Amino acid sequence: MSENTKTMEVSVWRGDENGGAFETFKVPALGSQTVLDVVTWIQQSADPTLTYRYACRVGMCGSCAMMVNGEPRWTCRTHVSRVLDGDRLEIAPLRNLPVIKDLAADMDPFFDKWVKAGGVHRPSRTRDEPIQQVNPEAPARVEANKGIECINCSVCYAACDTVAGNQDYLGPAALQRAWTLYNDEKVQDRGAILDAVSGPGGCLNCHTQGSCTRYCPNELDPLSAIAGLKRAVATSFFKRSA
Amino acid sequence: MLNLRLYMAQRLSAMVMAPLVLGHIAVMIYAIQGGLSTAEILGRTQGSALWLLFYGSFVVAVSIHAAIGLRVIVHETLGLRGRWLEIFTWGTGIVLLLMGARAVAAVTML
């Protein structure tokens, strides 16, 4: 690094499930630099033992999400210029998940809850039957389409204060997935979906704070999906009681 | 932690409470306009089945609503779970019900 190069102070979380601390690095500030570029520079030029996770670098795979200055973000599509606080940047592993090492969070609880919320497609036809035609203009299909671009980055899960307070809560991504299936006309057993999302960790625990929708990097709206599930579950309470 | 039964109980008790709160406030404002004394108010409420029903259902709704609401707060802020959370929820509901029933009885019973 030459003396004329502009630098920034980057605090990076170092540690594992037993705890850790922030370590500060001086990183050269470059044009069009992303937060992932900064982490990669530290690992390649300052400390090769730094652990982090990424894959596609273009906002498709959902691997590289981290806490940047205290907010969850996909680091590959976050320009440093947008989040720099003076000349400081703080990068930590995703909130609400166990830490494997340094910036790599353990995503298992996130995906376990995805399955627990019934996020698996259960087709109503066999391969021997003709393919079911789906009208793309049908209101339910339009509703389902709003949530299907989720890339499982866990930014909403890290942003959610209900997840922070209630470890059983399934979280916004898993519930949004359930809502897309509920609106999928190829799924026959809607009651099973409502059963999966109305238990003690289900959609009814959402406090409608909206951090999921505020932070979703794909600009999806899990908050409205959860509201839809709540309405469906409450309606089913009267129908099933009757 | 909040299942469908608890969620619906809290929402339905809120729906019961809403008109009762408005009725309670309206009656309070109306009653003090002419300078009614405590004895005059008690004279109207004691022995009245209508007021017993009004404030009795209010107390039942409050006990259900508040117990479930506090259950959520205690679980999320203090981490209370399992059997202790059930004891807390039922305990809060029963204490509120008993205190409220005592007050309602004092005001409406002869």
Interface residues (C-beta under 8 A of the other chain):
Chain A: T162 G165 N166 D168 S198 G199 P200 G201 G202 L204 N205 V233 A234 F237
Chain B: M1 L2 N3 L4 Y7 M8 R11 V72 H75 E76 T77
